[in-house]
């Protein structure tokens, strides 16, 4: 049973370009979360999705950031017109339907975005 | 709102010693889970241990155990017989960061010295 898969692991973008980060949840998991980790800080919640639905995006910046989890395919975190401050590690996590595993969520290995 | 506080930014101990990392939290929930995650230099987030708040017995996973004090809202992690591979950032986490997501503390950087 493969874990949470994220790609790319490392991404370099110039200011103003777009960054797309992908996440495939663990098999059987229908909930996906995106977190951002700035250097020397803990993880900050960005968005929580289920298939075709954004459940909670309260931690995601209102502009330039968007997320989706389509019926087929991976979840995608999209950052438009990137700026240097977007440089961070972006972690995806997944969990089964609520209640079936005690709210434990499992993390991918992260995608490191560097904006130059 | 949920809050998680880790008051020790960095700790350093000798190999084979026992070390305790502290975590306090605030929540309005009555039934919840608490987690400790480890982030080694590889930056992967690894679940170390979890505690169910309605259970009085402290969780244990091999060399890792917790001291859970529900009334005090304290959830410390004890690592016995520490090993060099335990060197990592350790994050305490509590559900609440978006539906079933997590709110993390700022982390404790644990260094195990040979």
Interface residues (C-beta under 8 A of the other chain):
Chain A: X31 X33 X35 X41 X42 X43 X44 X45 X47 X48 X55 X56 X58 X59 X89 X91 X93 X95 X98 X102 X103 X104 X105 X106 X107 X109 X110 X112
Chain B: X32 X33 X35 X37 X42 X43 X44 X45 X46 X47 X50 X52 X91 X95 X97 X98 X99 X100 X101 X102 X103 X104 X105 X106 X107
